[in-house]
Amino acid sequence: MSVSPRLDLVGIVTNDLARSLVFYRTLGLDIPETPADAPHVEFTFDGGLRLAWDALSTIASFDPDFAVGEGRHPVALAFDFGTPAAVDEAYQRITADFPGHKAPFDAVWGQRYAVLLDPDGNTVDLFASL
């Protein structure tokens, strides 16, 4: 009998760990303060899913051939903000300090949707049902 795997952690490799954490804190995650030279940081959501950040130097320490590609990284995160107004508020708040990618819009699939890029170019979607 095989066991189905359970998604436990989504990892982000970052060129600037401190700046990435500021972005995700601005998004609304209650990430504990960490030492400036921390090589790895984790945040656990209600329900147990973990989001982790690793400095590029941390990954290179055990995988010296690891290279970050040009353009966006292959990580995409989507956060449900519950209401269309909350999507708009979050987008405005976050883009005060970070660049936006797609301003909030009413998507044909029935959601208020917006897209940000984190400091490493990862896609971060904000959404809520209409």
Backbone bond lengths (Angstrom), bond angles and torsions (degrees), N, CA, C in turn:
res aa  C-N    CA-C-N  psi(-1)  N-CA   C-N-CA  omega(-1)  CA-C   N-CA-C  phi
1 M - - - 1.446 - - 1.532 108.70 -
2 S 1.324 116.70 127.20 1.458 119.46 -179.39 1.529 110.02 -92.27
3 V 1.308 114.07 153.92 1.458 121.50 179.45 1.518 108.26 -102.75
4 S 1.338 117.19 132.31 1.460 120.18 176.01 1.516 109.36 -76.30
5 P 1.320 116.97 131.04 1.457 118.66 177.97 1.530 110.55 -70.19
6 R 1.301 115.22 152.01 1.464 122.55 177.83 1.520 107.41 -115.40
7 L 1.325 116.18 127.13 1.458 119.16 176.97 1.519 108.14 -61.80
8 D 1.321 116.70 124.13 1.456 122.42 -174.99 1.520 112.93 -115.59
9 L 1.337 116.98 -30.86 1.451 119.58 -172.71 1.526 109.94 -150.78
10 V 1.330 115.50 137.06 1.461 122.52 169.64 1.520 105.41 -111.73
11 G 1.323 116.57 125.82 1.454 120.55 -176.16 1.509 112.53 -110.09
12 I 1.314 115.48 141.91 1.458 122.79 176.20 1.525 107.60 -121.03
13 V 1.323 116.34 124.40 1.462 120.86 173.47 1.523 105.80 -93.57
14 T 1.322 115.67 126.47 1.454 119.84 -172.19 1.527 112.55 -125.04
15 N 1.318 114.35 144.95 1.463 120.71 175.33 1.520 111.56 -78.74
16 D 1.339 117.23 -23.70 1.466 122.17 -177.36 1.522 108.02 -140.93
17 L 1.329 115.72 88.60 1.459 121.80 -174.93 1.528 111.96 -57.16
18 A 1.314 117.78 -45.67 1.465 120.65 -177.88 1.529 111.12 -60.85
19 R 1.323 117.60 -45.80 1.470 121.28 -179.44 1.518 110.94 -66.06
20 S 1.317 117.41 -39.68 1.461 121.08 178.03 1.529 110.73 -61.62
21 L 1.331 116.79 -42.57 1.467 119.92 178.66 1.517 111.38 -64.61
22 V 1.327 117.78 -38.71 1.470 120.44 176.55 1.525 109.72 -59.80
23 F 1.333 117.74 -43.46 1.462 121.73 178.50 1.521 110.78 -57.66
24 Y 1.332 117.27 -51.33 1.469 120.20 -175.91 1.529 111.91 -71.22
25 R 1.311 118.21 -28.67 1.472 120.28 171.76 1.524 109.99 -67.46
26 T 1.334 117.26 -40.32 1.460 121.44 177.34 1.524 110.26 -64.23
27 L 1.315 116.71 -33.71 1.460 121.90 175.55 1.521 111.14 -62.59
28 G 1.336 117.17 -28.03 1.459 120.97 178.17 1.513 115.30 124.45
29 L 1.333 117.73 2.41 1.465 119.45 178.05 1.524 109.16 -79.15
30 D 1.309 115.92 134.87 1.463 122.54 -178.40 1.533 109.53 -87.99
31 I 1.321 115.55 65.59 1.461 121.85 -178.10 1.523 108.11 -78.83
32 P 1.325 117.47 125.64 1.465 119.38 179.64 1.525 111.68 -59.41
33 E 1.312 115.52 149.55 1.473 119.88 174.82 1.521 108.07 -62.40
34 T 1.308 115.91 143.20 1.462 121.33 -177.51 1.521 109.34 -132.33
35 P 1.315 117.47 158.41 1.470 119.69 176.40 1.532 110.30 -59.94
36 A 1.316 116.52 146.78 1.461 121.79 -177.51 1.525 112.40 -58.52
37 D 1.327 117.16 -28.65 1.463 119.93 -177.58 1.537 112.56 -101.00
38 A 1.327 117.50 18.90 1.467 120.70 179.65 1.530 109.57 -60.78
39 P 1.334 117.75 131.67 1.456 119.51 -179.27 1.540 112.91 -86.53
40 H 1.347 116.35 -16.76 1.466 121.86 -173.85 1.523 108.21 -152.46
41 V 1.331 116.56 134.93 1.466 121.82 178.21 1.518 107.93 -135.53
42 E 1.344 116.29 141.37 1.466 120.97 177.89 1.517 110.98 -128.21
43 F 1.331 114.68 148.57 1.464 122.97 173.33 1.517 106.28 -128.99
44 T 1.348 117.41 132.91 1.464 121.51 179.36 1.519 109.39 -109.92
45 F 1.331 115.60 124.33 1.457 121.94 176.84 1.521 109.88 -79.24
46 D 1.335 116.36 158.69 1.456 119.57 169.23 1.529 106.46 -54.61
47 G 1.281 118.03 134.57 1.458 121.88 -176.85 1.519 112.68 98.84
48 G 1.351 117.54 -12.16 1.448 119.95 171.04 1.511 117.70 102.32
49 L 1.334 119.68 -17.26 1.459 119.66 179.60 1.522 109.25 -62.55
50 R 1.340 116.08 134.65 1.460 121.37 -179.34 1.527 110.39 -108.40
51 L 1.318 115.10 141.99 1.455 123.06 171.64 1.516 105.36 -114.38
52 A 1.335 116.51 128.86 1.468 120.11 -175.38 1.516 110.52 -128.00
53 W 1.320 114.92 148.73 1.459 122.97 176.26 1.519 107.61 -121.59
54 D 1.323 115.58 134.02 1.459 121.32 175.35 1.517 108.30 -126.31
55 A 1.324 115.64 133.45 1.454 119.94 173.24 1.522 108.40 -64.18
56 L 1.310 116.45 145.21 1.456 120.84 178.20 1.524 111.11 -53.38
57 S 1.328 117.07 -36.90 1.464 121.10 179.48 1.526 111.83 -64.40
58 T 1.334 117.49 -30.99 1.463 120.67 178.19 1.519 110.13 -65.70
59 I 1.316 116.58 -47.22 1.461 120.38 179.88 1.529 110.24 -64.13
60 A 1.343 116.74 -42.99 1.472 120.81 -179.94 1.524 112.01 -62.74
61 S 1.341 117.62 -24.31 1.464 120.13 -179.29 1.525 112.42 -66.09
62 F 1.336 117.84 -27.14 1.468 119.17 178.38 1.529 112.37 -118.94
63 D 1.342 117.47 -8.48 1.458 122.23 177.72 1.530 108.20 -137.47
64 P 1.347 117.06 78.07 1.459 120.11 -173.76 1.523 113.96 -63.31
65 D 1.333 118.72 -16.23 1.457 121.45 179.02 1.525 112.50 -89.37
66 F 1.338 116.92 -2.58 1.461 120.19 -179.44 1.523 109.32 -64.14
67 A 1.323 116.10 132.73 1.468 120.93 178.80 1.519 108.72 -138.19
68 V 1.299 116.08 140.59 1.452 121.84 176.18 1.522 107.10 -86.71
69 G 1.330 116.24 127.73 1.455 120.88 -178.99 1.519 112.62 -75.03
70 E 1.312 115.37 168.99 1.459 120.38 177.61 1.523 108.55 -75.62
71 G 1.314 115.91 149.85 1.450 120.59 179.32 1.513 111.25 79.80
72 R 1.303 115.83 -150.70 1.460 120.93 -176.01 1.520 112.32 -73.49
73 H 1.299 113.48 150.18 1.455 120.45 174.98 1.520 108.40 -83.50
74 P 1.323 118.18 158.69 1.454 120.01 -176.22 1.532 114.11 -82.63
75 V 1.325 117.14 41.80 1.463 120.96 175.99 1.518 107.39 -121.26
76 A 1.314 115.99 130.46 1.462 120.58 174.47 1.529 107.33 -130.88
77 L 1.305 115.97 129.58 1.456 121.63 179.65 1.520 108.32 -120.08
78 A 1.321 117.41 144.89 1.457 121.96 177.57 1.524 108.23 -131.62
79 F 1.339 115.51 130.72 1.455 122.09 -177.29 1.518 109.78 -118.58
80 D 1.343 116.25 125.85 1.467 122.70 176.69 1.518 108.13 -83.62
81 F 1.330 117.05 117.47 1.455 121.90 -179.77 1.523 112.98 -95.81
82 G 1.329 118.19 0.97 1.458 120.99 171.38 1.513 115.95 87.68
83 T 1.333 118.49 -43.20 1.464 120.85 -179.17 1.533 109.26 -137.42
84 P 1.338 116.74 151.75 1.465 119.65 176.00 1.535 112.42 -57.24
85 A 1.333 117.25 -39.78 1.466 120.06 179.62 1.525 111.18 -62.93
86 A 1.327 117.76 -36.03 1.466 121.20 179.17 1.524 110.91 -68.24
87 V 1.335 117.76 -34.36 1.472 121.14 175.22 1.523 109.14 -62.30
88 D 1.332 116.16 -48.00 1.467 120.53 -178.90 1.530 111.04 -61.52
89 E 1.328 116.67 -43.65 1.471 121.10 -178.97 1.520 110.31 -64.53
90 A 1.323 117.03 -44.78 1.464 120.81 -178.96 1.528 110.43 -63.46
91 Y 1.327 116.99 -43.41 1.464 120.19 -179.70 1.533 110.45 -61.30
92 Q 1.317 116.91 -45.19 1.465 120.71 179.37 1.533 111.38 -63.29
93 R 1.328 116.07 -43.34 1.471 120.91 -179.06 1.525 111.12 -64.08
94 I 1.307 116.53 -45.62 1.460 120.85 -175.65 1.529 111.29 -72.09
95 T 1.334 116.66 -38.61 1.465 118.66 -178.06 1.526 112.39 -76.35
96 A 1.302 117.99 -0.73 1.462 120.10 170.80 1.528 110.18 -69.02
97 D 1.349 117.14 -27.25 1.462 121.90 -178.17 1.526 114.40 -121.94
98 F 1.329 117.18 -14.51 1.461 121.81 -176.39 1.526 108.96 -134.31
99 P 1.333 117.80 149.61 1.464 118.82 -178.81 1.523 112.81 -70.65
100 G 1.311 115.19 141.25 1.463 120.49 173.30 1.521 109.40 -86.08
101 H 1.318 115.82 167.10 1.459 120.47 177.78 1.529 110.03 -120.31
102 K 1.338 117.50 -50.55 1.463 123.29 175.11 1.515 107.29 -134.96
103 A 1.321 115.78 117.61 1.463 120.85 178.81 1.529 109.82 -63.10
104 P 1.334 117.28 157.23 1.466 120.10 -179.22 1.528 112.47 -54.19
105 F 1.330 114.52 138.88 1.467 121.16 177.84 1.521 108.40 -148.74
106 D 1.323 115.99 159.75 1.461 121.72 175.97 1.520 107.76 -88.34
107 A 1.323 116.42 108.26 1.459 122.57 -175.25 1.528 110.96 -79.78
108 V 1.315 115.67 150.77 1.463 121.01 -178.77 1.529 112.02 -63.44
109 W 1.330 117.91 -18.74 1.471 120.77 -179.57 1.524 112.53 -88.33
110 G 1.347 116.53 9.45 1.460 119.73 171.36 1.517 115.91 91.09
111 Q 1.321 116.65 26.28 1.461 120.18 178.79 1.525 110.69 -131.55
112 R 1.333 115.86 149.99 1.462 121.64 165.05 1.515 103.65 -81.06
113 Y 1.324 118.31 126.89 1.458 121.47 -168.62 1.511 110.47 -136.24
114 A 1.314 117.24 141.70 1.455 123.19 174.52 1.519 107.81 -146.27
115 V 1.319 116.12 156.92 1.464 120.20 -178.60 1.531 109.32 -132.39
116 L 1.322 114.95 131.40 1.455 123.31 174.47 1.524 107.87 -116.81
117 L 1.316 115.85 164.60 1.459 121.42 168.43 1.515 106.62 -119.50
118 D 1.333 116.81 129.55 1.463 118.66 177.91 1.529 108.82 -74.35
119 P 1.326 118.39 176.34 1.469 119.84 -176.00 1.527 115.01 -58.44
120 D 1.331 117.91 -17.52 1.459 120.95 178.70 1.522 112.75 -102.67
121 G 1.337 117.35 7.56 1.453 121.00 177.92 1.510 115.34 87.01
122 N 1.337 118.00 6.72 1.456 120.72 177.25 1.525 110.04 -73.17
123 T 1.312 116.92 139.66 1.455 122.37 178.96 1.523 109.37 -73.66
124 V 1.328 115.87 129.95 1.462 122.35 176.71 1.521 106.69 -127.61
125 D 1.338 115.26 110.59 1.460 121.41 -178.41 1.516 109.95 -95.44
126 L 1.324 115.87 140.41 1.454 123.18 173.73 1.524 105.71 -114.77
127 F 1.342 117.55 134.22 1.456 118.31 -179.03 1.509 112.04 -151.58
128 A 1.336 114.43 163.51 1.461 123.05 172.83 1.521 107.12 -159.21
129 S 1.304 116.67 146.67 1.455 120.44 176.17 1.515 110.30 -65.24
130 L 1.334 115.12 143.73 1.471 120.56 176.45 1.518 109.78 -82.98
